[in-house]
Amino acid sequence: MNKEIVGVLLIALAGFLAGGVYATWKTAKLMAGALLLATLLAIGGAVAWFVG
């Protein structure tokens, strides 16, 4: 796969997960925290993918 495509897909995944954090924050804080962690990992992965 092309390097840029993987990076963009990771950023899109992070956006999708961030929406999940926003949607679940009021009802399920533990799940929102887990989604937030996954969001941060996806963003970090995208940054590492573009830098590396």
C-alpha positions as CSV (number, residue, x, y, z in Angstrom):
1,M,0.0,0.0,0.0
2,N,1.1,3.5,-0.7
3,K,2.6,5.3,2.4
4,E,0.2,8.3,2.1
5,I,-2.9,6.0,1.9
6,V,-2.0,4.2,5.2
7,G,-1.4,7.5,7.0
8,V,-4.7,9.0,5.8
9,L,-6.5,5.8,6.8
10,L,-5.1,6.1,10.3
11,I,-6.2,9.7,10.5
12,A,-9.7,8.7,9.3
13,L,-9.8,5.9,11.9
14,A,-8.8,8.4,14.6
15,G,-11.6,10.7,13.5
16,F,-14.1,7.8,13.7
17,L,-12.9,6.9,17.1
18,A,-13.0,10.5,18.3
19,G,-16.7,10.6,17.2
20,G,-17.3,7.5,19.4
21,V,-15.7,9.3,22.3
22,Y,-18.0,12.2,21.9
23,A,-21.1,10.0,21.5
24,T,-20.4,7.8,24.5
25,W,-19.0,10.4,27.0
26,K,-22.2,11.1,28.8
27,T,-23.4,7.5,29.2
28,A,-20.3,5.3,29.4
29,K,-17.2,7.1,30.6
30,L,-15.1,3.9,30.8
31,M,-15.9,3.0,27.2
32,A,-15.2,6.6,26.2
33,G,-11.8,6.4,27.9
34,A,-11.0,3.2,26.0
35,L,-12.0,4.9,22.8
36,L,-9.9,7.9,23.6
37,L,-6.9,5.7,24.2
38,A,-7.5,4.0,20.8
39,T,-7.9,7.5,19.2
40,L,-4.5,8.6,20.6
41,L,-2.8,5.4,19.5
42,A,-4.2,5.9,15.9
43,I,-3.0,9.5,15.8
44,G,0.4,8.5,17.2
45,G,0.6,5.7,14.6
46,A,-0.3,8.1,11.8
47,V,2.4,10.6,12.9
48,A,5.0,7.8,13.2
49,W,4.0,6.5,9.8
50,F,4.4,9.8,8.1
51,V,7.7,10.6,9.9
52,G,9.2,7.1,9.5
